[in-house]
Amino acid sequence: MLVAYRAEGVIGEVAALLIAATSAALLTGAEHISADAIEAAEYQSPSVRRYLLEREL
């Protein structure tokens, strides 16, 4: 549920989030992707990216 929430249900975003979460997990020495790794992932959802872009305009 956490993955779908952060990725806003978009399949491509789920993949991007899982890649970022994998990196976060590996950097901590974990052998699996936990909820903590998903939270720690350097990932911004599409709505956050859209907001940041619109704010710059």
C-alpha positions in Angstrom: 0.0 0.0 0.0 2.9 2.4 0.8 4.4 1.9 -2.6 1.1 2.6 -4.4 0.5 5.7 -2.2 3.9 7.2 -2.8 3.8 6.4 -6.6 0.3 7.6 -6.9 -0.7 4.4 -8.6 1.3 4.9 -11.8 3.2 1.8 -12.9 6.2 3.7 -14.1 6.4 5.6 -10.9 6.2 2.3 -8.9 9.3 1.1 -10.8 11.1 4.4 -10.1 10.3 4.2 -6.4 11.4 0.6 -6.1 14.7 1.5 -7.8 15.2 4.3 -5.3 14.1 2.1 -2.4 16.5 -0.6 -3.5 19.4 1.9 -3.4 18.3 3.1 0.0 18.2 -0.4 1.3 21.6 -1.4 -0.1 23.2 1.7 1.4 22.0 0.7 4.8 23.2 -2.9 4.3 19.7 -4.4 4.2 19.1 -7.4 2.1 15.4 -6.5 1.4 13.3 -3.5 0.7 11.5 -2.5 3.9 9.0 0.2 4.6 11.8 2.2 6.1 13.8 1.9 2.8 10.7 3.0 0.9 10.3 6.1 3.2 14.0 6.9 2.9 14.1 6.6 -0.9 15.1 9.8 -2.7 11.9 9.9 -4.7 9.4 12.6 -5.4 5.9 11.8 -6.5 4.5 13.2 -9.8 2.3 15.7 -7.9 5.3 17.0 -5.9 7.4 17.3 -9.1 4.5 19.1 -10.8 4.1 21.5 -7.8 7.8 22.3 -7.8 7.8 23.0 -11.5 4.7 25.2 -11.4 6.3 27.1 -8.5 9.3 28.0 -10.6 7.1 29.4 -13.4 
